[in-house]
Amino acid sequence: MKKIYLSVLTLLAGAAIANAQNTTITLAVDMSAAMLGEAGGACAVVPFNPTTDVVEAMGGDFNGWSAPENVPCNDPFTPDPSVDLSPISPGSLIYSRTYSIAAIANPADMPFKFRINHSWDNDELRGVNDGNRHIAIPTVGGTYTVACVFDVDGSVVVASITENTNNFSISMAPNPVVGSAKFKLSLVKNADVKISICDVTGKEVKTIAQNDVNAGTFTYIWNGDNNNGATLNNGSYFYSLFIDGVKVKTEKIFLVN
């Protein structure tokens, strides 16, 4: 089956731009039952291995059905943090990535799918209908989370979409962290806030903030240390934001001292 690759420019040239305001979509996919090689052929059918494998999303509105790397299933691939989804927390098999989309070709029908290890030989939904998932965006310019299960047998094709009425925003820079990093948190309403750092095992090593915070914008500085004031080893960590006791965001960070 041939794949047709369309650039974003081609999509926009063939249809009117559907919106002028960015739509934020977080794709989350459960990889716990995912299998490589389900497309058939000479590819080995083996379970997804979070230690060695990666997953990415493909779709016209997300990346024009194009990617920096396309390899056969049995060939080496290069993990790419600029396109690959990340575990929502250390050790999790739920992977996510957030996309800010300036123009949606057809908000009533956004096709996409997931594939493993940058290979169309390891994509999902092969032979199921048109081989893609389809979601409808209720309001252009909104913020949504789309929850999926990587599908290997056509039994879980539908993706659920929920609107996020986030009352916060948070950013951190620089990443990689060299010396220190600045967290900028904005709240629309008062909330109990916690910002913490975990290592790759999920162990919390630093609490950056934990207190009741009024609506407004706040800055927190982290010097790459743990709760005892000792400098942490270089490597990968995760920061998490909790609002009123609920984890609302996790991102991977790199410490380089």
C-alpha positions in Angstrom: 0.0 0.0 0.0 1.5 3.3 -1.1 1.7 6.2 1.3 0.9 9.7 0.1 3.0 12.4 1.7 1.5 15.9 1.7 3.3 18.9 3.0 1.5 21.4 5.2 1.9 23.9 2.4 0.2 21.6 -0.1 -2.7 21.1 2.3 -3.2 24.8 2.7 -2.9 25.4 -1.0 -5.7 22.9 -1.7 -8.1 24.2 0.9 -9.0 27.4 2.7 -7.2 27.9 6.0 -9.7 26.8 8.6 -8.6 29.0 11.4 -6.3 31.9 12.4 -5.8 30.9 16.1 -3.6 28.1 17.2 -5.3 24.9 18.5 -3.4 23.0 21.2 -3.7 19.2 21.0 -2.0 16.8 23.3 -1.9 13.3 21.9 -1.6 10.5 24.6 -1.2 6.9 23.6 -1.2 3.8 25.7 1.7 1.5 24.4 1.2 -1.3 27.0 -0.2 -3.7 24.4 1.6 -2.3 21.3 3.3 -4.7 18.9 5.9 -4.0 16.2 5.6 -5.6 12.8 1.8 -5.8 12.7 1.9 -4.4 9.2 3.0 -7.9 8.0 5.8 -8.9 5.6 9.2 -9.9 6.9 9.0 -7.8 10.0 9.3 -9.5 13.4 6.1 -9.2 15.5 7.4 -8.3 19.0 6.1 -6.3 21.9 6.9 -2.6 22.2 10.0 -2.2 24.4 10.2 1.2 26.2 13.9 0.8 26.7 14.8 0.7 23.0 11.6 1.7 21.1 10.0 5.1 20.3 6.6 6.1 19.1 5.6 9.1 17.0 2.3 10.5 15.6 1.7 11.0 11.9 -1.0 13.2 10.4 -1.6 15.9 7.9 -2.3 18.6 10.5 0.4 17.4 12.8 3.4 17.0 10.4 2.0 16.8 6.9 2.3 12.9 7.0 6.1 13.5 6.8 8.9 12.9 9.2 12.7 13.4 9.4 13.4 9.7 9.3 11.7 6.7 7.5 13.3 3.3 7.9 12.3 -0.3 7.2 11.3 -2.2 10.3 14.6 -4.2 10.6 16.9 -1.2 10.1 18.5 0.9 12.8 16.7 4.2 13.6 17.7 7.3 15.5 15.5 8.5 18.4 14.4 12.1 17.8 13.1 14.2 20.8 11.8 16.8 18.3 9.2 14.4 17.0 9.0 11.4 19.4 6.4 11.2 22.1 7.6 11.0 25.7 6.4 8.9 28.7 4.1 11.0 30.9 6.2 10.0 33.9 9.2 7.8 34.5 8.4 4.2 33.7 5.0 4.9 32.3 3.8 3.2 29.1 1.5 6.1 28.3 3.3 8.5 25.9 2.3 12.0 25.0 3.3 15.1 23.0 1.6 18.5 22.7 1.2 20.2 19.3 0.3 23.8 18.7 -1.4 23.8 15.3 -1.8 27.1 13.5 -4.1 25.9 10.7 -6.4 22.9 10.6 -7.5 21.8 7.1 -10.8 20.3 8.3 -11.6 20.6 12.0 -14.5 18.2 11.5 -12.1 15.4 10.4 -8.5 15.2 11.5 -6.9 11.9 10.5 -3.8 10.6 12.2 -2.1 7.5 13.4 0.9 6.3 15.4 3.9 4.3 14.3 6.9 2.8 16.1 10.6 3.4 15.5 10.1 5.8 12.6 8.9 2.9 10.4 5.7 2.6 8.3 6.2 -1.2 8.7 5.4 -0.6 12.4 2.3 1.5 12.1 -1.1 0.8 13.6 -4.5 0.1 12.1 -3.1 -1.5 8.9 -6.1 -2.7 6.8 -8.7 -1.3 9.2 -11.0 1.1 7.2 -8.7 3.7 5.8 -5.9 2.8 8.3 -6.3 6.1 10.3 -7.8 7.5 13.4 -10.2 10.4 13.0 -11.1 13.2 15.5 -13.3 16.3 15.2 -12.2 19.5 16.9 -15.2 21.1 18.6 -13.8 24.6 18.7 -10.8 25.9 16.7 -8.4 27.6 19.0 -9.2 25.4 22.0 -7.0 23.1 24.0 -7.6 19.4 23.9 -6.3 16.0 25.0 -6.8 13.0 22.8 -6.4 9.7 24.5 -5.7 6.6 22.5 -4.5 3.0 22.8 -2.0 1.8 20.2 -4.1 -0.5 18.1 -2.8 -3.7 16.6 -6.0 -5.5 15.7 -8.5 -2.9 14.8 -10.5 -3.2 18.0 -9.8 0.2 19.5 -9.9 2.7 16.7 -11.8 5.5 18.2 -9.8 8.2 20.1 -11.5 10.1 22.9 -11.1 13.8 23.0 -11.6 16.1 26.0 -11.3 19.9 26.2 -8.8 21.2 28.7 -10.0 24.3 30.5 -6.5 24.9 31.9 -6.2 27.7 34.5 -2.4 27.6 34.4 0.6 27.8 32.2 4.2 26.8 33.0 7.5 27.1 31.2 11.1 26.2 32.1 14.3 27.4 30.5 17.0 26.6 29.6 16.7 22.9 28.8 19.3 21.4 29.0 19.8 23.0 32.4 23.3 24.4 32.8 23.8 25.8 36.3 20.3 26.9 37.0 16.8 27.0 35.4 13.9 29.3 35.7 10.3 28.1 36.0 7.6 30.6 35.1 4.1 29.8 36.4 0.9 31.7 35.6 -2.4 31.0 37.4 -5.8 32.2 36.4 -7.2 31.5 39.9 -5.8 30.7 43.4 -4.6 27.1 43.8 -2.4 24.8 45.8 0.8 24.4 43.8 3.6 21.9 43.8 6.5 21.8 41.4 8.9 18.8 41.8 11.8 17.1 40.2 12.0 13.3 39.8 14.8 11.1 38.6 14.3 8.4 35.9 13.2 5.9 38.5 10.3 8.2 39.6 11.9 9.1 42.9 11.3 12.7 43.9 14.7 14.4 44.4 13.7 18.1 44.7 10.6 20.1 45.7 10.9 23.5 44.0 7.6 24.9 45.3 4.8 23.6 47.5 2.3 26.2 48.8 -1.0 28.0 48.2 -0.6 30.5 45.4 -2.8 33.4 44.5 -3.7 34.1 40.8 -0.8 35.8 39.0 2.6 35.0 37.5 5.5 33.7 39.5 9.1 32.7 39.0 11.0 29.9 40.6 14.8 29.2 40.3 16.3 25.7 40.5 20.0 25.4 40.8 20.3 21.7 39.8 20.4 20.5 43.5 18.4 18.0 45.5 16.4 18.6 48.7 19.6 18.4 50.7 21.3 21.1 48.7 23.7 18.7 46.9 24.3 19.1 43.2 22.6 16.3 41.2 24.4 14.2 38.8 24.2 15.1 35.1 21.5 13.2 33.2 17.8 13.0 32.5 15.1 14.1 35.0 11.4 15.0 34.9 9.7 18.0 36.4 6.0 17.8 37.3 3.4 20.4 38.1 0.6 19.6 40.5 -2.5 21.9 40.8 -4.7 21.2 43.8 -3.1 17.8 44.2 -3.6 16.7 40.6 -0.6 16.2 38.3 -1.3 18.4 35.3 2.0 18.4 33.5 5.2 16.5 33.3 8.2 17.2 31.0 11.6 15.7 30.6 14.6 17.8 31.3 18.4 17.3 31.0 20.9 18.5 33.6 24.4 19.4 32.3 26.8 20.9 34.8 
